[in-house]
Every structure is written in C-alpha cells, then in structure tokens.
Amino acid sequence: MRNGNQVEIFMTSIRSRLTPDHIEIKKGDHVIWHITNIETAKDATHGFQLGGYNISLSIEPGETTTFEFDAVNDGVFAFYCTEFCSALHLEMMGYMFVQP
C-alpha cells in the first residue's frame, strides 16, 4: 500500500512460502513491513533476512513482526527464511526491487 513516499507491506509466512514474494518500491521510499507467521504448529518458527539492508529477525508462530527502513539503495535484494522449517525451506524466498 502506497501513500506518497511511504509504502506499507503486509506479508505472511508459512512453510514453503513468503507471500508476497516480489516487492517493488522506489528509492527514497519509507517502508513499513509487517510479517505474520500464520503457522499453527508451536515449533514452526520462521526467520527473515533482507540482504543489503541488514535486516534479520525471527518470527514465532502466530506472531506479527514490524520493521521500518528507508530505501536508500536501489537494485534487487533477496529476502529469505533463515530458520530451517521443512523440506521445502529453500523455496521460502523472494525479491525486493528498488527502482532508482
């Protein structure tokens, strides 16, 4: 959701998927990113790493985590789950494209 140069992202994490898995923003945007782990199993913790922006966190089942940053670097940045959660763990990834 965009409001001027502020972008708010609502993401869910569940075994084998981060949704949405492609994010497009503009350089200079202020980003507010919410991630909700929608797992019901108590041991299904998911991690989140956003390369290039030094963001790394852990999200417990049923928990929502919010972080903010300013998109100061343009380019394509991978994000992915850092907690081994299932056989399809390596599919829990996506990309953030920051337009110049």
C-alpha positions in Angstrom: 0.0 0.0 0.0 1.5 3.3 -1.1 0.8 6.7 0.5 3.1 9.3 -1.1 6.6 8.0 -0.4 5.5 5.7 2.4 5.0 2.1 1.5 3.4 -0.5 3.8 3.9 -4.2 3.1 1.8 -6.9 4.7 3.4 -10.4 4.3 2.6 -13.8 5.6 5.0 -16.7 6.2 4.1 -20.4 6.3 6.1 -23.5 5.4 7.5 -23.1 1.9 6.1 -19.6 1.2 6.5 -15.9 1.9 3.6 -14.0 0.4 4.1 -11.7 -1.5 7.4 -12.9 -2.9 8.1 -9.9 -5.1 8.1 -6.4 -3.8 8.6 -3.2 -5.9 9.3 0.1 -4.3 11.2 3.3 -5.2 14.5 4.6 -3.9 13.7 7.1 -1.2 10.6 5.3 0.0 10.0 4.9 3.7 9.0 1.2 4.1 6.9 -0.2 6.9 7.0 -4.0 6.6 4.7 -6.4 8.6 5.3 -10.1 8.5 2.8 -12.5 10.2 3.8 -16.2 10.8 0.5 -18.0 10.2 1.8 -21.4 11.3 -0.3 -23.2 13.9 2.4 -25.7 15.0 4.2 -24.3 18.1 7.6 -25.3 16.7 7.3 -23.6 13.3 9.5 -20.5 13.8 10.4 -18.6 10.6 13.3 -16.3 10.1 13.6 -13.4 7.8 16.7 -11.9 6.2 16.7 -8.9 3.8 20.0 -8.7 2.0 21.5 -5.2 1.5 19.5 -3.7 4.3 21.0 -5.5 7.3 17.5 -6.8 8.5 17.4 -10.1 10.2 14.7 -11.4 12.5 12.8 -14.4 13.9 9.0 -14.8 13.9 7.3 -17.2 16.3 4.0 -18.9 15.2 1.0 -16.6 15.3 3.3 -13.6 15.8 3.5 -10.4 13.7 6.7 -8.5 13.4 7.0 -5.0 12.0 10.2 -3.2 11.0 10.8 0.1 9.1 13.6 1.4 6.9 14.3 3.9 4.2 15.1 2.6 0.8 18.4 4.3 0.2 19.9 1.7 -2.1 18.5 0.8 -5.5 18.7 -2.6 -7.0 17.4 -6.1 -6.4 17.6 -7.5 -2.9 16.8 -11.1 -2.0 14.9 -12.0 1.2 14.5 -15.5 2.6 13.7 -17.6 5.6 16.7 -18.3 7.9 15.1 -21.0 10.1 15.0 -24.5 8.7 11.3 -25.2 8.8 10.5 -28.0 6.3 11.8 -29.9 3.3 10.7 -27.0 1.1 12.5 -24.4 3.3 14.7 -23.3 0.4 11.6 -22.1 -1.5 10.8 -19.5 1.2 12.4 -16.6 -0.7 11.7 -13.6 -2.8 13.0 -10.4 -4.1 12.6 -6.7 -3.4 13.2 -4.4 -6.4 14.1 -0.8 -5.5 13.6 1.3 -8.6 16.2 4.2 -9.0 
